[in-house]
Structure formats: structure tokens, C-alpha cells
Amino acid sequence: MRAIAGEGGALFWNMHRAHGEAGWKDKFRAKLETDLMSRELMFLMGNIHRLPDRWMIISLFYPPKRKQVAAPQIPLF
């Protein structure tokens, strides 16, 4: 959960810097609720040398969702 907090913190500061004290909240919420949910969210996992048995989320990766292509399946028989 540490990386999600890091990503959220960076998003907060970027939105606060770009939109000011009054306008950052709506843009922050829109990014988390709308933009990230419309993409295919993936986690980049890793560990550190002090805790080799514990895995954590290092970063979020969110490419656009792939469009479903209706590929006809060839019959087996």
C-alpha cells in the first residue's frame, strides 16, 4: 500500500500545483474515480533487500483498456 500512497501523494501535489487550493479536489477525484477506472490497472511488484520475503506495490501502470475484438473461433471438428 505504500506505493499507492506515494502515487496518490504525487497526484495530489501535481493537481494542487496545477489547479490551486480551490480547484484541486475535483480534478483529484476525477482522476482516481474516472480516469484510472477506465483503464486497465496493473501493479508493478517488487521487494527490497532488507525484506526479501515481502512483496510490495512499487508503482501503478495503467495503459488504456484494450478493445474487445470479436475473433471468430474456428470449430474443432
N, CA, C and O atoms as a GROMACS GRO file, in nm:
protein
  308
    1MET      N    1   0.082  -0.120   0.000
    1MET     CA    2   0.000   0.000   0.000
    1MET      C    3   0.086   0.126   0.000
    1MET      O    4   0.036   0.236  -0.026
    2ARG      N    5   0.212   0.111   0.028
    2ARG     CA    6   0.299   0.227   0.035
    2ARG      C    7   0.309   0.298  -0.100
    2ARG      O    8   0.306   0.421  -0.105
    3ALA      N    9   0.320   0.222  -0.211
    3ALA     CA   10   0.334   0.285  -0.342
    3ALA      C   11   0.206   0.355  -0.384
    3ALA      O   12   0.212   0.459  -0.450
    4ILE      N   13   0.090   0.299  -0.347
    4ILE     CA   14  -0.034   0.366  -0.380
    4ILE      C   15  -0.040   0.501  -0.309
    4ILE      O   16  -0.083   0.600  -0.367
    5ALA      N   17   0.006   0.503  -0.183
    5ALA     CA   18   0.011   0.631  -0.112
    5ALA      C   19   0.109   0.725  -0.180
    5ALA      O   20   0.084   0.846  -0.187
    6GLY      N   21   0.221   0.672  -0.228
    6GLY     CA   22   0.318   0.755  -0.299
    6GLY      C   23   0.261   0.810  -0.429
    6GLY      O   24   0.279   0.927  -0.460
    7GLU      N   25   0.192   0.726  -0.504
    7GLU     CA   26   0.128   0.770  -0.628
    7GLU      C   27   0.020   0.873  -0.597
    7GLU      O   28   0.007   0.974  -0.667
    8GLY      N   29  -0.057   0.847  -0.493
    8GLY     CA   30  -0.162   0.942  -0.454
    8GLY      C   31  -0.105   1.074  -0.407
    8GLY      O   32  -0.161   1.180  -0.436
    9GLY      N   33   0.006   1.069  -0.335
    9GLY     CA   34   0.070   1.192  -0.289
    9GLY      C   35   0.124   1.274  -0.405
    9GLY      O   36   0.110   1.397  -0.407
   10ALA      N   37   0.186   1.206  -0.502
   10ALA     CA   38   0.236   1.277  -0.620
   10ALA      C   39   0.121   1.337  -0.700
   10ALA      O   40   0.131   1.448  -0.751
   11LEU      N   41   0.012   1.262  -0.711
   11LEU     CA   42  -0.105   1.314  -0.782
   11LEU      C   43  -0.161   1.437  -0.710
   11LEU      O   44  -0.198   1.535  -0.775
   12PHE      N   45  -0.168   1.431  -0.577
   12PHE     CA   46  -0.215   1.546  -0.501
   12PHE      C   47  -0.132   1.670  -0.528
   12PHE      O   48  -0.186   1.776  -0.558
   13TRP      N   49   0.001   1.657  -0.519
   13TRP     CA   50   0.086   1.774  -0.538
   13TRP      C   51   0.079   1.828  -0.680
   13TRP      O   52   0.081   1.949  -0.700
   14ASN      N   53   0.070   1.739  -0.778
   14ASN     CA   54   0.057   1.785  -0.917
   14ASN      C   55  -0.074   1.858  -0.938
   14ASN      O   56  -0.076   1.963  -1.004
   15MET      N   57  -0.184   1.806  -0.885
   15MET     CA   58  -0.314   1.871  -0.900
   15MET      C   59  -0.319   2.002  -0.823
   15MET      O   60  -0.376   2.100  -0.870
   16HIS      N   61  -0.260   2.004  -0.705
   16HIS     CA   62  -0.258   2.126  -0.623
   16HIS      C   63  -0.178   2.235  -0.692
   16HIS      O   64  -0.216   2.352  -0.692
   17ARG      N   65  -0.066   2.196  -0.750
   17ARG     CA   66   0.019   2.294  -0.820
   17ARG      C   67  -0.051   2.346  -0.946
   17ARG      O   68  -0.042   2.466  -0.976
   18ALA      N   69  -0.119   2.258  -1.019
   18ALA     CA   70  -0.181   2.297  -1.146
   18ALA      C   71  -0.311   2.374  -1.128
   18ALA      O   72  -0.341   2.464  -1.207
   19HIS      N   73  -0.391   2.338  -1.025
   19HIS     CA   74  -0.526   2.393  -1.014
   19HIS      C   75  -0.548   2.480  -0.891
   19HIS      O   76  -0.657   2.536  -0.874
   20GLY      N   77  -0.449   2.492  -0.805
   20GLY     CA   78  -0.461   2.579  -0.689
   20GLY      C   79  -0.537   2.518  -0.574
   20GLY      O   80  -0.585   2.405  -0.582
   21GLU      N   81  -0.548   2.594  -0.467
   21GLU     CA   82  -0.611   2.548  -0.343
   21GLU      C   83  -0.757   2.513  -0.362
   21GLU      O   84  -0.805   2.416  -0.304
   22ALA      N   85  -0.828   2.588  -0.442
   22ALA     CA   86  -0.973   2.569  -0.456
   22ALA      C   87  -1.011   2.461  -0.557
   22ALA      O   88  -1.114   2.396  -0.539
   23GLY      N   89  -0.932   2.440  -0.662
   23GLY     CA   90  -0.976   2.353  -0.770
   23GLY      C   91  -0.915   2.214  -0.774
   23GLY      O   92  -0.950   2.137  -0.863
   24TRP      N   93  -0.825   2.180  -0.684
   24TRP     CA   94  -0.755   2.053  -0.694
   24TRP      C   95  -0.841   1.933  -0.658
   24TRP      O   96  -0.819   1.824  -0.711
   25LYS      N   97  -0.938   1.950  -0.568
   25LYS     CA   98  -1.014   1.835  -0.518
   25LYS      C   99  -1.096   1.767  -0.626
   25LYS      O  100  -1.096   1.644  -0.635
   26ASP      N  101  -1.164   1.844  -0.708
   26ASP     CA  102  -1.247   1.785  -0.814
   26ASP      C  103  -1.161   1.713  -0.918
   26ASP      O  104  -1.198   1.606  -0.965
   27LYS      N  105  -1.049   1.771  -0.954
   27LYS     CA  106  -0.959   1.709  -1.051
   27LYS      C  107  -0.895   1.582  -0.995
   27LYS      O  108  -0.879   1.483  -1.067
   28PHE      N  109  -0.859   1.584  -0.867
   28PHE     CA  110  -0.801   1.468  -0.800
   28PHE      C  111  -0.901   1.353  -0.798
   28PHE      O  112  -0.867   1.239  -0.832
   29ARG      N  113  -1.024   1.383  -0.758
   29ARG     CA  114  -1.129   1.281  -0.752
   29ARG      C  115  -1.161   1.226  -0.892
   29ARG      O  116  -1.178   1.105  -0.908
   30ALA      N  117  -1.168   1.314  -0.990
   30ALA     CA  118  -1.197   1.269  -1.127
   30ALA      C  119  -1.088   1.176  -1.179
   30ALA      O  120  -1.118   1.077  -1.245
   31LYS      N  121  -0.964   1.208  -1.149
   31LYS     CA  122  -0.853   1.123  -1.194
   31LYS      C  123  -0.862   0.984  -1.132
   31LYS      O  124  -0.845   0.885  -1.202
   32LEU      N  125  -0.888   0.977  -1.002
   32LEU     CA  126  -0.893   0.847  -0.935
   32LEU      C  127  -1.019   0.768  -0.970
   32LEU      O  128  -1.011   0.648  -0.995
   33GLU      N  129  -1.134   0.833  -0.973
   33GLU     CA  130  -1.259   0.761  -0.992
   33GLU      C  131  -1.293   0.735  -1.139
   33GLU      O  132  -1.353   0.632  -1.171
   34THR      N  133  -1.257   0.825  -1.226
   34THR     CA  134  -1.298   0.812  -1.365
   34THR      C  135  -1.183   0.765  -1.454
   34THR      O  136  -1.195   0.664  -1.523
   35ASP      N  137  -1.075   0.836  -1.452
   35ASP     CA  138  -0.966   0.809  -1.545
   35ASP      C  139  -0.900   0.674  -1.518
   35ASP      O  140  -0.880   0.596  -1.611
   36LEU      N  141  -0.865   0.645  -1.393
   36LEU     CA  142  -0.799   0.518  -1.363
   36LEU      C  143  -0.892   0.399  -1.378
   36LEU      O  144  -0.847   0.290  -1.414
   37MET      N  145  -1.021   0.417  -1.351
   37MET     CA  146  -1.115   0.306  -1.365
   37MET      C  147  -1.147   0.276  -1.511
   37MET      O  148  -1.195   0.167  -1.542
   38SER      N  149  -1.122   0.372  -1.600
   38SER     CA  150  -1.146   0.348  -1.741
   38SER      C  151  -1.025   0.283  -1.809
   38SER      O  152  -1.028   0.257  -1.929
   39ARG      N  153  -0.921   0.258  -1.733
   39ARG     CA  154  -0.800   0.196  -1.787
   39ARG      C  155  -0.779   0.059  -1.723
   39ARG      O  156  -0.845   0.024  -1.625
   40GLU      N  157  -0.688  -0.015  -1.779
   40GLU     CA  158  -0.656  -0.147  -1.726
   40GLU      C  159  -0.545  -0.131  -1.622
   40GLU      O  160  -0.428  -0.118  -1.658
   41LEU      N  161  -0.581  -0.131  -1.496
   41LEU     CA  162  -0.488  -0.103  -1.387
   41LEU      C  163  -0.401  -0.225  -1.357
   41LEU      O  164  -0.452  -0.335  -1.335
   42MET      N  165  -0.269  -0.204  -1.356
   42MET     CA  166  -0.174  -0.311  -1.325
   42MET      C  167  -0.080  -0.261  -1.216
   42MET      O  168  -0.053  -0.141  -1.206
   43PHE      N  169  -0.032  -0.352  -1.136
   43PHE     CA  170   0.062  -0.319  -1.030
   43PHE      C  171   0.200  -0.368  -1.067
   43PHE      O  172   0.216  -0.479  -1.117
   44LEU      N  173   0.300  -0.287  -1.043
   44LEU     CA  174   0.439  -0.328  -1.059
   44LEU      C  175   0.487  -0.369  -0.920
   44LEU      O  176   0.496  -0.285  -0.830
   45MET      N  177   0.516  -0.497  -0.904
   45MET     CA  178   0.551  -0.552  -0.773
   45MET      C  179   0.703  -0.567  -0.761
   45MET      O  180   0.774  -0.586  -0.860
   46GLY      N  181   0.750  -0.560  -0.637
   46GLY     CA  182   0.891  -0.579  -0.611
   46GLY      C  183   0.917  -0.596  -0.463
   46GLY      O  184   0.825  -0.586  -0.381
   47ASN      N  185   1.040  -0.623  -0.428
   47ASN     CA  186   1.078  -0.633  -0.287
   47ASN      C  187   1.209  -0.557  -0.267
   47ASN      O  188   1.269  -0.509  -0.362
   48ILE      N  189   1.251  -0.546  -0.142
   48ILE     CA  190   1.375  -0.477  -0.111
   48ILE      C  191   1.470  -0.574  -0.041
   48ILE      O  192   1.426  -0.676   0.012
   49HIS      N  193   1.596  -0.542  -0.041
   49HIS     CA  194   1.695  -0.637   0.011
   49HIS      C  195   1.679  -0.665   0.159
   49HIS      O  196   1.717  -0.774   0.204
   50ARG      N  197   1.626  -0.573   0.237
   50ARG     CA  198   1.609  -0.596   0.381
   50ARG      C  199   1.494  -0.692   0.411
   50ARG      O  200   1.496  -0.762   0.511
   51LEU      N  201   1.393  -0.695   0.323
   51LEU     CA  202   1.275  -0.780   0.343
   51LEU      C  203   1.253  -0.865   0.217
   51LEU      O  204   1.157  -0.839   0.144
   52PRO      N  205   1.336  -0.963   0.192
   52PRO     CA  206   1.325  -1.038   0.067
   52PRO      C  207   1.199  -1.124   0.057
   52PRO      O  208   1.160  -1.164  -0.053
   53ASP      N  209   1.134  -1.154   0.170
   53ASP     CA  210   1.014  -1.237   0.168
   53ASP      C  211   0.887  -1.156   0.150
   53ASP      O  212   0.780  -1.214   0.131
   54ARG      N  213   0.895  -1.026   0.155
   54ARG     CA  214   0.776  -0.941   0.145
   54ARG      C  215   0.776  -0.867   0.011
   54ARG      O  216   0.876  -0.807  -0.029
   55TRP      N  217   0.662  -0.874  -0.054
   55TRP     CA  218   0.645  -0.806  -0.182
   55TRP      C  219   0.557  -0.684  -0.159
   55TRP      O  220   0.467  -0.687  -0.076
   56MET      N  221   0.583  -0.578  -0.234
   56MET     CA  222   0.503  -0.458  -0.221
   56MET      C  223   0.476  -0.399  -0.359
   56MET      O  224   0.544  -0.431  -0.457
   57ILE      N  225   0.376  -0.313  -0.364
   57ILE     CA  226   0.344  -0.245  -0.488
   57ILE      C  227   0.444  -0.131  -0.504
   57ILE      O  228   0.450  -0.040  -0.422
   58ILE      N  229   0.523  -0.137  -0.610
   58ILE     CA  230   0.624  -0.035  -0.636
   58ILE      C  231   0.561   0.082  -0.711
   58ILE      O  232   0.590   0.198  -0.682
   59SER      N  233   0.476   0.051  -0.807
   59SER     CA  234   0.416   0.156  -0.888
   59SER      C  235   0.287   0.105  -0.950
   59SER      O  236   0.258  -0.015  -0.949
   60LEU      N  237   0.210   0.197  -1.004
   60LEU     CA  238   0.089   0.164  -1.078
   60LEU      C  239   0.115   0.186  -1.225
   60LEU      O  240   0.180   0.284  -1.264
   61PHE      N  241   0.065   0.097  -1.306
   61PHE     CA  242   0.079   0.108  -1.450
   61PHE      C  243  -0.060   0.097  -1.508
   61PHE      O  244  -0.130  -0.002  -1.483
   62TYR      N  245  -0.103   0.196  -1.584
   62TYR     CA  246  -0.240   0.195  -1.633
   62TYR      C  247  -0.248   0.234  -1.779
   62TYR      O  248  -0.274   0.350  -1.813
   63PRO      N  249  -0.224   0.135  -1.868
   63PRO     CA  250  -0.241   0.161  -2.010
   63PRO      C  251  -0.390   0.166  -2.044
   63PRO      O  252  -0.472   0.122  -1.964
   64PRO      N  253  -0.427   0.219  -2.159
   64PRO     CA  254  -0.568   0.219  -2.198
   64PRO      C  255  -0.620   0.076  -2.210
   64PRO      O  256  -0.546  -0.015  -2.246
   65LYS      N  257  -0.749   0.057  -2.180
   65LYS     CA  258  -0.808  -0.076  -2.193
   65LYS      C  259  -0.808  -0.118  -2.339
   65LYS      O  260  -0.827  -0.036  -2.430
   66ARG      N  261  -0.786  -0.246  -2.360
   66ARG     CA  262  -0.790  -0.298  -2.496
   66ARG      C  263  -0.935  -0.314  -2.540
   66ARG      O  264  -1.021  -0.351  -2.460
   67LYS      N  265  -0.960  -0.288  -2.664
   67LYS     CA  266  -1.094  -0.307  -2.717
   67LYS      C  267  -1.116  -0.456  -2.742
   67LYS      O  268  -1.028  -0.526  -2.791
   68GLN      N  269  -1.234  -0.502  -2.707
   68GLN     CA  270  -1.268  -0.642  -2.729
   68GLN      C  271  -1.289  -0.665  -2.879
   68GLN      O  272  -1.374  -0.601  -2.941
   69VAL      N  273  -1.213  -0.755  -2.934
   69VAL     CA  274  -1.225  -0.788  -3.076
   69VAL      C  275  -1.298  -0.920  -3.086
   69VAL      O  276  -1.258  -1.020  -3.027
   70ALA      N  277  -1.404  -0.919  -3.161
   70ALA     CA  278  -1.482  -1.042  -3.178
   70ALA      C  279  -1.414  -1.130  -3.282
   70ALA      O  280  -1.446  -1.124  -3.401
   71ALA      N  281  -1.320  -1.210  -3.236
   71ALA     CA  282  -1.249  -1.301  -3.326
   71ALA      C  283  -1.329  -1.430  -3.336
   71ALA      O  284  -1.355  -1.495  -3.235
   72PRO      N  285  -1.367  -1.467  -3.456
   72PRO     CA  286  -1.443  -1.592  -3.468
   72PRO      C  287  -1.357  -1.712  -3.434
   72PRO      O  288  -1.243  -1.723  -3.478
   73GLN      N  289  -1.411  -1.801  -3.354
   73GLN     CA  290  -1.338  -1.920  -3.316
   73GLN      C  291  -1.360  -2.026  -3.422
   73GLN      O  292  -1.473  -2.050  -3.465
   74ILE      N  293  -1.254  -2.089  -3.462
   74ILE     CA  294  -1.262  -2.195  -3.564
   74ILE      C  295  -1.311  -2.322  -3.495
   74ILE      O  296  -1.259  -2.360  -3.390
   75PRO      N  297  -1.412  -2.389  -3.552
   75PRO     CA  298  -1.461  -2.510  -3.488
   75PRO      C  299  -1.354  -2.619  -3.486
   75PRO      O  300  -1.273  -2.631  -3.578
   76LEU      N  301  -1.356  -2.696  -3.380
   76LEU     CA  302  -1.256  -2.802  -3.362
   76LEU      C  303  -1.281  -2.917  -3.458
   76LEU      O  304  -1.186  -2.975  -3.512
   77PHE      N  305  -1.408  -2.953  -3.479
   77PHE     CA  306  -1.440  -3.066  -3.568
   77PHE      C  307  -1.528  -3.022  -3.680
   77PHE      O  308  -1.565  -3.103  -3.765
   0.00000   0.00000   0.00000
